[in-house]
Amino acid sequence: MSEDFQLHHDLFGQLILTDRVGCEHVAVEPMRAFPISAPQEGIAVLSSEGHELAWITSIANLTEQTRRLLVDELAAREFMPEILRVRRVSGYATPCTWQVETDRGETSLVLQAEEDIRRLAAPALLIVDGRGIQFLIPDPHALDATSRKILDRFL
């Protein structure tokens, strides 16, 4: 497996892409094209000005070192907690506060409107709270009965 670019960090921690002709691009950012439906496929590496420098069809096609670096870089940039359980809600009219358990710990979110619960590729849901944080529920059917009952009242 070989790619026509190399990735590494400089002394300041910025991600550097060296292209096939040896030109270094400083402070590049990887971005997933389909972060939820196909997170391992379709990744663009963008310049600091937002221009595409490299396209990665699949993470599996990268060398182990580049794959590890890219996955770590994406994880540091992406923040989308996964809701594991809905503990309680302050009411069933919006806006309301939800107490939830996520894969990153317990927290609360404010649901401003029912439209802030968005359907993604079935069966996933995305909930955007009042601060703009996106919470993912990959499979609402996998939640416990109490969480499903609360969620159903908003769908």
N, CA, C and O of each residue as an XYZ file, in Angstrom:
620
protein
N       0.839     -1.181      0.000
C       0.000      0.000      0.000
C       0.881      1.241      0.000
O       1.764      1.397      0.843
N       0.630      2.088     -0.930
C       1.376      3.334     -0.936
C       0.460      4.450     -1.398
O      -0.384      4.256     -2.274
N       0.630      5.594     -0.816
C      -0.153      6.745     -1.203
C       0.785      7.745     -1.870
O       2.004      7.653     -1.726
N       0.215      8.695     -2.596
C       1.058      9.673     -3.296
C       1.280     10.927     -2.452
O       1.500     12.016     -2.984
N       1.220     10.761     -1.147
C       1.484     11.853     -0.213
C       1.976     11.252      1.096
O       1.865     10.047      1.324
N       2.525     12.115      1.954
C       2.935     11.695      3.293
C       2.364     12.689      4.289
O       2.230     13.876      3.993
N       2.031     12.193      5.467
C       1.539     13.042      6.554
C       2.483     12.941      7.739
O       2.996     11.866      8.050
N       2.708     14.071      8.397
C       3.464     14.089      9.652
C       3.129     15.396     10.377
O       2.521     16.300      9.804
N       3.532     15.477     11.639
C       3.335     16.697     12.429
C       4.648     17.470     12.487
O       5.729     16.882     12.517
N       4.538     18.798     12.503
C       5.741     19.611     12.696
C       5.964     19.813     14.194
O       5.232     19.252     15.010
N       6.952     20.597     14.555
C       7.279     20.820     15.969
C       6.162     21.520     16.733
O       6.111     21.443     17.961
N       5.270     22.200     16.024
C       4.164     22.916     16.660
C       2.892     22.077     16.717
O       1.853     22.555     17.172
N       2.969     20.830     16.256
C       1.819     19.940     16.286
C       0.883     20.085     15.099
O      -0.173     19.455     15.061
N       1.262     20.912     14.128
C       0.428     21.083     12.952
C       0.618     19.899     12.010
O       1.721     19.367     11.877
N      -0.468     19.494     11.359
C      -0.393     18.397     10.409
C       0.154     18.921      9.088
O      -0.319     19.929      8.563
N       1.157     18.224      8.557
C       1.827     18.595      7.306
C       1.581     17.508      6.275
O       1.741     16.324      6.572
N       1.190     17.898      5.060
C       1.079     16.968      3.948
C       2.183     17.283      2.963
O       2.321     18.421      2.515
N       2.970     16.272      2.627
C       3.988     16.408      1.587
C       3.453     15.669      0.368
O       3.223     14.461      0.417
N       3.255     16.406     -0.735
C       2.672     15.785     -1.918
C       3.722     15.020     -2.718
O       4.891     14.981     -2.335
N       3.310     14.416     -3.820
C       4.193     13.531     -4.598
C       5.380     14.242     -5.222
O       6.369     13.595     -5.565
N       5.305     15.597     -5.383
C       6.447     16.334     -5.942
C       7.318     16.949     -4.852
O       8.279     17.662     -5.145
N       6.972     16.667     -3.572
C       7.794     17.132     -2.467
C       7.382     18.459     -1.862
O       8.073     18.973     -0.983
N       6.278     19.021     -2.310
C       5.800     20.296     -1.766
C       5.104     20.051     -0.431
O       4.227     19.193     -0.331
N       5.498     20.811      0.602
C       4.893     20.672      1.931
C       3.753     21.662      2.093
O       3.882     22.843      1.773
N       2.637     21.156      2.595
C       1.461     21.981      2.881
C       1.256     21.945      4.394
O       1.033     20.881      4.972
N       1.332     23.108      5.026
C       1.280     23.217      6.479
C      -0.159     23.415      6.948
O      -0.964     24.050      6.267
N      -0.468     22.868      8.111
C      -1.768     23.023      8.775
C      -2.913     22.501      7.923
O      -3.926     23.178      7.745
N      -2.745     21.290      7.396
C      -3.813     20.675      6.633
C      -4.819     20.032      7.579
O      -4.502     19.742      8.732
N      -6.045     19.808      7.077
C      -7.092     19.214      7.897
C      -7.793     18.100      7.142
O      -8.271     18.311      6.028
N      -7.858     16.917      7.737
C      -8.647     15.853      7.120
C     -10.131     16.051      7.440
O     -10.486     16.469      8.542
N     -10.984     15.749      6.474
C     -12.435     15.884      6.655
C     -13.115     14.669      6.035
O     -12.829     14.293      4.899
N     -14.012     14.069      6.791
C     -14.769     12.929      6.273
C     -15.912     13.435      5.393
O     -16.609     14.383      5.754
N     -16.095     12.800      4.245
C     -17.214     13.161      3.369
C     -18.530     12.650      3.950
O     -19.555     13.326      3.865
N     -18.500     11.461      4.536
C     -19.704     10.846      5.090
C     -19.388     10.337      6.490
O     -19.219      9.132      6.676
N     -19.304     11.229      7.487
C     -18.828     10.839      8.816
C     -19.675      9.799      9.537
O     -19.169      9.093     10.409
N     -20.945      9.692      9.192
C     -21.798      8.738      9.900
C     -22.060      7.509      9.055
O     -21.925      6.389      9.549
N     -22.429      7.681      7.796
C     -22.800      6.537      6.974
C     -21.601      5.761      6.427
O     -21.714      4.559      6.188
N     -20.464      6.414      6.225
C     -19.268      5.724      5.716
C     -18.017      6.391      6.279
O     -17.267      7.019      5.531
N     -17.779      6.265      7.591
C     -16.672      6.997      8.216
C     -15.280      6.555      7.770
O     -14.323      7.313      7.926
N     -15.145      5.358      7.225
C     -13.837      4.860      6.809
C     -13.542      5.135      5.339
O     -12.478      4.770      4.838
N     -14.467      5.768      4.658
C     -14.324      6.014      3.223
C     -14.519      7.492      2.920
O     -15.200      8.205      3.656
N     -13.914      7.940      1.830
C     -14.132      9.297      1.359
C     -13.623     10.359      2.317
O     -14.412     11.047      2.964
N     -12.309     10.492      2.409
C     -11.712     11.493      3.294
C     -10.867     12.443      2.453
O      -9.991     12.020      1.699
N     -11.147     13.721      2.599
C     -10.373     14.745      1.897
C      -9.359     15.332      2.866
O      -9.643     15.496      4.053
N      -8.180     15.646      2.355
C      -7.193     16.383      3.140
C      -7.176     17.782      2.527
O      -6.834     17.962      1.359
N      -7.554     18.767      3.344
C      -7.721     20.134      2.863
C      -6.578     21.033      3.306
O      -6.023     20.866      4.392
N      -6.236     21.984      2.452
C      -5.228     22.987      2.805
C      -5.825     23.936      3.837
O      -7.023     23.884      4.114
N      -5.001     24.792      4.398
C      -5.491     25.761      5.380
C      -6.466     26.752      4.746
O      -7.219     27.423      5.453
N      -6.454     26.845      3.404
C      -7.395     27.709      2.683
C      -8.660     26.957      2.275
O      -9.572     27.550      1.699
N      -8.722     25.654      2.567
C      -9.895     24.856      2.253
C      -9.867     24.159      0.914
O     -10.889     23.625      0.483
N      -8.724     24.145      0.235
C      -8.604     23.465     -1.056
C      -8.216     22.005     -0.843
O      -7.391     21.693      0.016
N      -8.817     21.113     -1.629
C      -8.514     19.695     -1.508
C      -7.123     19.392     -2.059
O      -6.811     19.694     -3.211
N      -6.298     18.786     -1.204
C      -4.942     18.412     -1.593
C      -4.821     16.922     -1.886
O      -4.009     16.503     -2.710
N      -5.630     16.137     -1.209
C      -5.587     14.687     -1.393
C      -6.969     14.114     -1.117
O      -7.720     14.634     -0.292
N      -7.287     13.041     -1.817
C      -8.545     12.318     -1.609
C      -8.206     10.884     -1.248
O      -7.453     10.212     -1.953
N      -8.768     10.428     -0.147
C      -8.524      9.069      0.328
C      -9.819      8.290      0.149
O     -10.811      8.551      0.831
N      -9.804      7.344     -0.761
C     -11.000      6.554     -1.048
C     -11.403      5.721      0.158
O     -12.581      5.639      0.505
N     -10.412      5.103      0.793
C     -10.672      4.267      1.955
C      -9.456      4.290      2.879
O      -8.316      4.235      2.419
N      -9.703      4.372      4.162
C      -8.615      4.340      5.152
C      -7.846      3.023      5.046
O      -6.645      2.972      5.315
N      -8.545      1.966      4.653
C      -7.913      0.649      4.540
C      -6.805      0.629      3.493
O      -5.936     -0.242      3.539
N      -6.817      1.568      2.553
C      -5.800      1.600      1.497
C      -4.505      2.288      1.931
O      -3.545      2.318      1.161
N      -4.459      2.830      3.121
C      -3.281      3.564      3.597
C      -2.299      2.641      4.300
O      -2.665      1.562      4.766
N      -1.048      3.079      4.369
C      -0.067      2.343      5.161
C      -0.465      2.452      6.631
O      -1.201      3.361      7.014
N       0.015      1.541      7.438
C      -0.346      1.520      8.865
C       0.003      2.843      9.550
O      -0.806      3.373     10.312
N       1.182      3.375      9.290
C       1.615      4.623      9.930
C       0.709      5.792      9.532
O       0.292      6.568     10.392
N       0.403      5.922      8.246
C      -0.454      7.008      7.785
C      -1.869      6.825      8.312
O      -2.510      7.794      8.719
N      -2.361      5.595      8.307
C      -3.704      5.309      8.818
C      -3.826      5.711     10.281
O      -4.799      6.356     10.673
N      -2.843      5.333     11.086
C      -2.855      5.648     12.515
C      -2.859      7.164     12.735
O      -3.620      7.679     13.554
N      -2.004      7.864     11.999
C      -1.915      9.318     12.113
C      -3.234      9.982     11.709
O      -3.703     10.902     12.379
N      -3.824      9.512     10.618
C      -5.067     10.089     10.125
C      -6.226      9.832     11.093
O      -7.008     10.739     11.378
N      -6.338      8.613     11.592
C      -7.404      8.276     12.535
C      -7.274      9.108     13.808
O      -8.275      9.609     14.318
N      -6.064      9.262     14.323
C      -5.847     10.082     15.524
C      -6.203     11.541     15.259
O      -6.807     12.199     16.106
N      -5.835     12.036     14.103
C      -6.123     13.431     13.752
C      -7.625     13.661     13.620
O      -8.142     14.672     14.094
N      -8.315     12.742     12.987
C      -9.769     12.863     12.847
C     -10.460     12.805     14.211
O     -11.391     13.567     14.469
N     -10.007     11.907     15.075
C     -10.608     11.777     16.405
C     -10.442     13.052     17.212
O     -11.332     13.418     17.979
N      -9.310     13.736     17.049
C      -9.073     14.976     17.786
C      -9.958     16.107     17.274
O     -10.274     17.030     18.025
N     -10.359     16.050     16.017
C     -11.157     17.119     15.409
C     -12.659     16.904     15.534
O     -13.430     17.863     15.534
N     -13.071     15.658     15.640
C     -14.491     15.340     15.648
C     -14.973     15.116     17.074
O     -14.328     14.435     17.872
N     -16.102     15.699     17.365
C     -16.689     15.500     18.685
C     -18.178     15.274     18.485
O     -18.935     16.213     18.242
N     -18.589     14.015     18.589
C     -19.985     13.664     18.443
C     -20.294     12.558     19.441
O     -20.225     11.376     19.105
N     -20.638     12.943     20.677
C     -20.932     11.913     21.670
C     -22.106     11.046     21.234
O     -23.033     11.510     20.571
N     -22.043      9.798     21.619
C     -23.102      8.841     21.301
C     -23.986      8.670     22.534
O     -23.490      8.345     23.613
N     -25.276      8.885     22.381
C     -26.215      8.737     23.495
C     -26.471      7.257     23.737
O     -26.896      6.531     22.839
N     -26.206      6.822     24.964
C     -26.413      5.434     25.360
C     -27.730      5.257     26.107
O     -28.345      4.192     26.058
N     -28.160      6.323     26.807
C     -29.381      6.248     27.625
C     -29.900      7.659     27.866
O     -29.127      8.590     28.093
N     -31.213      7.803     27.814
C     -31.862      9.057     28.186
C     -32.397      8.851     29.590
O     -33.316      8.059     29.801
N     -31.833      9.550     30.534
C     -32.214      9.371     31.942
C     -33.575     10.009     32.246
O     -34.450      9.381     32.841
N     -33.734     11.280     31.819
C     -35.005     11.988     32.053
C     -35.019     13.266     31.230
O     -33.986     13.720     30.739
N     -36.190     13.825     31.092
C     -36.358     15.105     30.411
C     -37.161     16.028     31.325
O     -37.961     15.572     32.143
N     -36.935     17.320     31.173
C     -37.622     18.288     32.038
C     -39.087     18.459     31.654
O     -39.878     18.960     32.453
N     -39.455     18.055     30.459
C     -40.840     18.139     29.989
C     -40.904     17.660     28.561
O     -39.884     17.417     27.916
N     -42.136     17.529     28.076
C     -42.303     17.015     26.717
C     -42.658     18.096     25.710
O     -43.034     17.796     24.577
N     -42.542     19.333     26.114
C     -42.676     20.462     25.196
C     -41.304     21.115     25.085
O     -40.566     21.199     26.066
N     -40.971     21.570     23.896
C     -39.670     22.210     23.692
C     -39.787     23.699     23.925
O     -40.837     24.290     23.673
N     -38.710     24.314     24.407
C     -37.421     23.735     24.773
C     -37.499     22.949     26.086
O     -38.282     23.268     26.981
N     -36.673     21.928     26.165
C     -36.605     21.108     27.370
C     -35.177     20.609     27.550
O     -34.390     20.572     26.604
N     -34.864     20.232     28.766
C     -33.522     19.747     29.090
C     -33.567     18.236     29.246
O     -34.421     17.685     29.940
N     -32.629     17.587     28.583
C     -32.492     16.133     28.656
C     -31.266     15.796     29.490
O     -30.203     16.389     29.305
N     -31.408     14.859     30.399
C     -30.282     14.291     31.129
C     -29.954     12.978     30.432
O     -30.783     12.068     30.389
N     -28.739     12.880     29.885
C     -28.381     11.704     29.085
C     -27.060     11.106     29.551
O     -26.225     11.775     30.160
N     -26.905      9.835     29.245
C     -25.635      9.142     29.441
C     -25.054      8.914     28.051
O     -25.715      8.348     27.181
N     -23.815      9.356     27.847
C     -23.169      9.187     26.544
C     -21.937      8.307     26.690
O     -21.563      7.913     27.794
N     -21.322      8.012     25.573
C     -20.081      7.244     25.600
C     -18.931      8.047     26.192
O     -17.834      7.523     26.383
N     -19.183      9.318     26.481
C     -18.165     10.184     27.093
C     -18.564     10.643     28.491
O     -17.922     11.525     29.062
N     -19.614     10.054     29.040
C     -20.052     10.391     30.384
C     -21.449     10.987     30.386
O     -22.082     11.128     29.340
N     -21.916     11.332     31.570
C     -23.248     11.919     31.711
C     -23.196     13.410     31.436
O     -22.211     14.083     31.744
N     -24.285     13.920     30.845
C     -24.369     15.339     30.526
C     -25.828     15.722     30.345
O     -26.717     14.872     30.404
N     -26.061     16.983     30.128
C     -27.409     17.445     29.799
C     -27.345     18.184     28.477
O     -26.316     18.747     28.103
N     -28.466     18.169     27.782
C     -28.562     18.910     26.536
C     -29.903     19.606     26.515
O     -30.861     19.150     27.139
N     -29.968     20.705     25.800
C     -31.227     21.437     25.672
C     -31.727     21.231     24.255
O     -31.074     21.611     23.284
N     -32.905     20.619     24.158
C     -33.553     20.437     22.864
C     -34.432     21.660     22.632
O     -35.433     21.857     23.321
N     -34.050     22.478     21.656
C     -34.773     23.726     21.387
C     -36.089     23.486     20.659
O     -37.095     24.132     20.951
N     -36.076     22.552     19.711
C     -37.267     22.247     18.914
C     -37.214     20.789     18.493
O     -36.136     20.202     18.403
N     -38.371     20.207     18.235
C     -38.404     18.805     17.823
C     -37.654     18.587     16.516
O     -37.171     17.485     16.257
N     -37.552     19.625     15.688
C     -36.823     19.530     14.423
C     -35.321     19.339     14.638
O     -34.597     19.025     13.693
N     -34.849     19.524     15.868
C     -33.430     19.329     16.174
C     -33.076     17.850     16.346
O     -31.918     17.503     16.579
N     -34.082     16.988     16.230
C     -33.832     15.551     16.162
C     -33.955     15.188     14.688
O     -35.038     15.252     14.107
N     -32.838     14.812     14.098
C     -32.800     14.575     12.651
C     -32.566     13.105     12.348
O     -31.744     12.446     12.985
N     -33.295     12.609     11.375
C     -33.122     11.224     10.935
C     -31.963     11.170      9.950
O     -31.868     11.986      9.034
N     -31.093     10.203     10.155
C     -29.970      9.967      9.249
C     -30.236      8.667      8.508
O     -31.376      8.208      8.447
N     -29.196      8.072      7.949
C     -29.354      6.761      7.328
C     -29.971      5.831      8.366
O     -29.456      5.699      9.476
N     -31.071      5.193      8.001
C     -31.844      4.381      8.944
C     -30.937      3.400      9.684
O     -30.082      2.766      9.065
N     -31.108      3.271     10.963
C     -32.089      3.890     11.838
C     -31.521      5.063     12.647
O     -32.172      5.513     13.590
N     -30.352      5.561     12.317
C     -29.627      6.541     13.143
C     -30.366      7.876     13.269
O     -31.087      8.305     12.368
N     -30.157      8.508     14.420
C     -30.693      9.838     14.696
C     -29.559     10.754     15.132
O     -28.585     10.313     15.741
N     -29.699     12.027     14.811
C     -28.749     13.048     15.234
C     -29.537     14.097     15.996
O     -30.530     14.621     15.492
N     -29.098     14.406     17.212
C     -29.761     15.425     18.023
C     -28.792     16.582     18.183
O     -27.662     16.399     18.634
N     -29.244     17.780     17.808
C     -28.421     18.976     17.934
C     -28.970     19.771     19.111
O     -30.133     20.174     19.114
N     -28.119     19.992     20.112
C     -28.600     20.718     21.290
C     -28.479     22.220     21.096
O     -27.974     22.683     20.074
N     -28.939     22.968     22.069
C     -28.962     24.426     21.994
C     -27.597     25.071     21.856
O     -27.506     26.224     21.434
N     -26.525     24.354     22.201
C     -25.163     24.891     22.057
C     -24.522     24.482     20.746
O     -23.379     24.847     20.469
N     -25.257     23.719     19.929
C     -24.729     23.283     18.644
C     -23.980     21.963     18.691
O     -23.446     21.525     17.672
N     -23.929     21.321     19.846
C     -23.258     20.023     19.954
C     -24.167     18.960     19.354
O     -25.367     18.928     19.624
N     -23.581     18.093     18.541
C     -24.335     17.028     17.893
C     -24.151     15.736     18.665
O     -23.028     15.324     18.959
N     -25.273     15.102     18.988
C     -25.276     13.821     19.686
C     -25.836     12.776     18.735
O     -26.832     13.017     18.054
N     -25.194     11.620     18.691
C     -25.600     10.556     17.785
C     -26.300      9.440     18.550
O     -25.868      9.047     19.634
N     -27.377      8.940     17.976
C     -28.009      7.707     18.438
C     -27.969      6.768     17.231
O     -28.827      6.859     16.353
N     -26.979      5.863     17.179
C     -26.832      5.019     15.992
C     -28.032      4.110     15.734
O     -28.403      3.883     14.583
N     -28.635      3.593     16.798
C     -29.794      2.714     16.661
C     -30.737      2.934     17.838
O     -30.508      2.384     18.915
N     -31.784      3.721     17.659
C     -32.717      3.985     18.759
C     -33.342      2.706     19.325
O     -33.693      2.666     20.504
N     -33.486      1.660     18.499
C     -34.073      0.398     18.953
C     -33.164     -0.321     19.945
O     -33.627     -1.187     20.688
N     -31.891      0.022     19.967
C     -30.944     -0.619     20.883
C     -30.949      0.047     22.264
O     -30.335     -0.469     23.198
N     -31.632      1.181     22.402
C     -31.718      1.854     23.698
C     -32.608      1.059     24.647
O     -33.399      0.222     24.212
N     -32.476      1.325     25.937
C     -33.334      0.672     26.924
C     -34.775      1.187     26.762
O     -35.009      2.193     26.093
N     -35.719      0.493     27.372
C     -37.150      0.800     27.199
C     -37.498      2.234     27.620
O     -38.255      2.911     26.924
N     -36.964      2.696     28.733
C     -37.253      4.060     29.201
C     -36.761      5.092     28.197
O     -37.479      6.041     27.881
N     -35.554      4.918     27.698
C     -34.995      5.855     26.712
C     -35.828      5.868     25.437
O     -36.099      6.933     24.883
N     -36.240      4.685     24.966
C     -37.059      4.609     23.744
C     -38.402      5.309     23.939
O     -38.892      5.996     23.043
N     -38.987      5.125     25.121
C     -40.301      5.733     25.409
C     -40.192      7.263     25.390
O     -41.050      7.939     24.823
N     -39.139      7.805     26.011
C     -38.930      9.253     26.009
C     -38.687      9.749     24.593
O     -39.278     10.745     24.175
N     -37.836      9.076     23.861
C     -37.496      9.487     22.500
C     -38.719      9.439     21.592
O     -38.912     10.331     20.766
N     -39.540      8.411     21.737
C     -40.739      8.261     20.900
C     -41.699      9.439     21.060
O     -42.416      9.780     20.119
N     -41.720     10.053     22.220
C     -42.632     11.185     22.447
C     -42.212     12.418     21.633
O     -43.016     13.325     21.418
N     -40.945     12.447     21.180
C     -40.449     13.584     20.409
C     -40.403     13.296     18.906
O     -40.190     14.208     18.108
N     -40.597     12.049     18.523
C     -40.508     11.688     17.100
C     -41.867     11.688     16.427
O     -41.964     11.406     15.233
